[in-house]
Amino acid sequence: MKRFFITAAVIIVLLMVVIVVRTLLHQPPAAIDIEQVEIELNETELAQHLSESIQFQTVSFQSPAYKDRSQFTGFISWVHSTFPLVHERLEYLQLNDTMLYRWPGSDASLKPILVTGHYDVVPVIPGTESLWKHPPFTGVIADGVIWGRGALDDKSGVVGILEATTYLLESGYQPTRTVYLSFGHDEEIGGSEGAAVVAAYLKEQGVQLAWSLDEGSFIFDGLISGVSSLVAAVNVAEKGSVNLDIVAEAEGGHSSMPPQKSAVTDLARAITKLEENPIPGGLEGPSAEMFDIFSRYMPFIPKALFANQWLFGGLIESQLSAAPTTNAMLRTTTAPTMLSGSVKSNVLPIEAIARVNFRIHPRDSMDSIENYVTDLVASDSITVHRRGGSDASPVSDWKAPGFAIIAHSMREIHGDIPVAPGLMIAASDSRHYGKVADNAYRFNPIRLTPELLTGFHGTNERISVTDYAQGVRGYVRILYHGSSN
């Protein structure tokens, strides 16, 4: 028995030594000596331009009947008059209400790049107007902050790209590689009349992009637990989406004589089964690479977990699965969103339907998700029907030159910050642009804090004047490096 305890103690000590050594080796890479680039900008003028853009109510409603096209044409005219150098010196083509610019490079043998954003915005949730500190479409600038719908998503991207292009034009810069700028008008409702049409046009012209840069992730400040420095997550893929209708059928009848089982109870059991059996997941691909890089900047205990995933992998995935944001990085998510049943309170329905939205991880597909759900819940009374969707995007190469250019540009502005690939859990116009690009990246060079998260599609969307100006500087360097080699 004594020998057993001695052996066990030795094993434990050796295990501790392995854990500690691996943790001590799990360090940030050597500092990169990158000279900071100073870019003089009129931040007051930048803020004023973004404020003016917010005042155009370029709202994308799900129903086209509600669209106020005058707001879109007004915005387009405003762009032409506010950024005359861009409109005069770059080739311009309007596809529906989407603006496409071409900045010819001096070397036609090089594949072009595309830098893009969208100027349409989501509606303000009815009844929440009074919750806004400043009215959502006035673009108020107060205490160094620009307020309004689109301040983050994504007029700061569109107008920031235009400001950066103007800066380079005024400096006399001539790109070596051709640059396309595309500003979409319907991203919030799928981009079928905007980005999809641009991608089709580029394909018809025989254009294959070296890489594209669209909205996506940000420079995180305080959003990665345990990491105190700024970090940049450049999304290299985005999840797909599919809606499945779970349909339960029964005989129906009068509610005064309910059976032990009904369409509603069968449907409820099916939904519960989906909740209790999430789609299998795991930390792999860009998400695994992101946590491997960022965990090197964490305190000792969490760093030890990520440095020793051979031992703590299950614990890590359990902890990440407990939070909605990180859980979405691990797997295809399941979200029942719509329910329908009886037409009257005292009528048992003959059919009850739950629409369930699945955001598809790159490891899965629409077919595999439909098969998984069918195997899990289908029965004599329950069927599963697909109602449209799209698979996840291909995963772009985070070792490719385009990614390196974005990373280098951010370090020129913010210092030697960690830059890692990530997975976009929502969708963007890159689902279309990626079809004509070798690699599609999704990143806004703008600082994002936890306090700003509720502004996305929510209330009190805003951006500080300083952060916006830094974002413009980021676009300047991305456009410069991206088009000069």
C-alpha positions, 0 to 999 in steps of 0.5 A: 500500500505504501508503494502505491501511495508513493507511486501515486504521489510521484505521478501527481508531482510529475503531472504538476511539473508537466502542467507548469512547464507547459504553462510557462512555455505558453507565452506571447510571441516575441515583441514585434518592432513595428514603427507607429504611424502618425496620421493627422486627421481632422477628427471634428470633421470626421465626426461631423460626416459620420453624424450627417450619414446617420441622419439618413434613415436608410432602414432595411425592412423585411418587407420591401413595401416599407422601404423609403427609397428617398433616404437611400438616394439621398445618402448616395447623393450625400456621398458623392458631394461629401467625398468629391475626390473619391467620386471624381477620380475613381470609376463608379458604377451603381448597382441598384442602390449599392455603390461600387467604386474601382480604383485602378492600380498600376499593375494589372497583373495583380489580383484586385482587393475589395474593401466594403461595408453596408450603409443600410441599418435595422429599424429601431425597435418600436416602443424603445425610442424613449430609451435612447439617450439621443434620438436614433436618427439625429446623429447627435455628437455629445461629450465626444460620442457620436450617437445613432443607428449605424454608428457601429453597424455599419456607417462608421465602416462605410464612411470610414473607408471613404475618409481613408480613401480621400486621405490617400487621394489627397496625399497623391497615393497611386495604388499598385494593385486595383482596389474595389470599394463596395457599399451595400444597401441591403445587407441587413436583409440578406444582400440579394440586391446589393452584394450578390449583384456586385459579386455576380458583376465581378464574376462576369467581368472575370475579376477574382479578388486576392482578398476582401475585407467586410464588417465583422469583428472588432478590436476588443477592449475588455471582451476577452476574459482575463486579457487586459490588452487590446486584441484584434479578432479578424473573422475568417469564416461566418456561420450559415443558417437554416430554418427547420419547421418541426410539425406536430399533427393530431386529430384536434377537437374541443378543448373541453375534452383534451386527450393525454397527448395533443399536437401542442404537447408533442411539439413541446416535447420535441422542442425540449428534446432539442434543447436537451441535446445540442448539436455536438461541438468542440473547440477547433479551427479558427476558434481554437486558434483564437483561444490559443493566441489570446490565452497566452495573455491570460493570468496563470490559471486560465493560461494553464487550462489552455496550455494543457488542453490534453488534460483540461479540454473537457473543462474548457469546452464546458465553460465555453459552452455555458456562455452564449457568445462562446458557445456559438463559436463551438457548435451549430446553435439551436434557437426556436423562434416562432410558434403557431397552433390553434386559431382559437383558445378552445380549439385543439389544433390539428397542427402545431408548428415550431420554426427553429433557426440553426446557425451552422458551424463550418463543420456542419451543413444544412443536410447534416443538421436536418438529418440530426434533428430528424433522427432526434425528434421525428415520429409518427406524429412529428415531421421536420421540414427545411425552410431555406438556408445556406451553409457556412462559408469556407474558412479563409486562410489566416496565414495568407498575405491579406490577413498579415496586412490587416494584422500589420496595419493594426499594429501600426496604429495600436502597437504590438497587439495580438491578432487572431483569426475568429469565427463570425457567429452572425452573417455578412455580405461576405457570404456573397463577396467570398464567392469571387475572393481567394480569401474573405476577411471580416473585421472593423478596425474600431475599438469595441467595449462591453458597454457598446454591445447592446447598441448592435441592433439595439438601443443607444448605438454609439461610437466615440469620436476618438475610436472612430478616428482611429478606425479611419487610420486603420482603414488608411493603412489597410488600403495602403498596404493592401494595394501597394504590393 
